Amino acid sequence: LESSQWDQARIRCRTHPQEVHTWIVRRDADDKVRWKLLPIHAAVIFQAPLAVVEDMLKEHPLAAAKLDDQGMLPIHLAFRHKSDEALLEKLIEQYPAGVVVKDRRNRLPLDHGKDSKFSSNFLRLYSETFAKNQRPVHAAEPGPKEEEIKSLYESRISTVKEAYEARIDSLMKQHDKKIQEMRLKAEKDIRAAQTVHSQEMDELRDLLSREVTSGKKKSQLETEIRGLRDSLAEANQESKVLRRVVHDQKSQQDILLQEVHQLLKEHRTLHEFCVQQQQQLDQAHQLREQLLRTLLQKEDGKAVRVSRELCQMSSNLLGHTEKVFKEASLVHTGTENLLADVTANNGVVTTALATAVAATNAADAAATAAAWGGLGGHDDDISAITENSNF
């Protein structure tokens, strides 16, 4: 009601009719009543629609004749809070004698609505009702209408009581039935538990007898357990040693890989040196061919001999160059095989690495000696040809 949820309030009246009869009381620290009222008083104060008030009067017809802590009927509060004329007419119809009831301050319901304006029809209804109930009273006295409402209310109370008694009787029967079912189930569970308990006791007896029989094997089992523990300790120690060995092998493998990379780097340097030697040989060959052509033009006889010598020298140089390239290729192939074998066997890697380094150094020395030897054999001839030429 306070939050103006009127539809919910109407549903609440139908689903919980006992709340319409419940007094709402507020007390102070000394346990004195500060205020009290029924839900119908609150509905009028919060200006609820007529439908809400009608539902409350349907569930509690005498609520229109109940006074709050200030001695006010719902009709007093309706005039005070300027309710609609339809609501006022409903309250007058429900409890006509309320128009002459005075509150604690000796005020009639109409005294609370002096500032309001009403229609002529409503004023006529109020005056006729007031005339029928001329004697002012300070409390609600039952009249003919109230007697009829009271009898209807008692009839409904009797019907509700019978319905509740029937419901209670039905619930008692259901309760007795469930108690009986639970008792039978409990007895069945007890029998099953006793059977299981007997079986468990038999199993425990058998287990105790087997333990007594196997008591002689206890010392033997303890000896085996100690042996297994010793074996486990030895296995753990071996595992630690193997881990250290694996770690050392890994370190050696890393060192070998670094040496192989260094060998490859030296091989690339050797290859570049061979290429440079080839370029120098090509330049010398071109120079000799140019000298040969020049000498052929100037000296016929001597040019023939020089030409033959130059051709022989060029052939020797080409042969030495091819030999150097073959040896460099063999060194490169050996290096690749060595790199592949590193991951397979660390011990073989060390020997192969030493062999490859020695072969590389030997090939390098041979190539250098061959290149320079080939050139040195003809230095005198070239000098003689140069001196005899008229360049």
Disulfide bonds with the S-S distance in Angstrom:
none
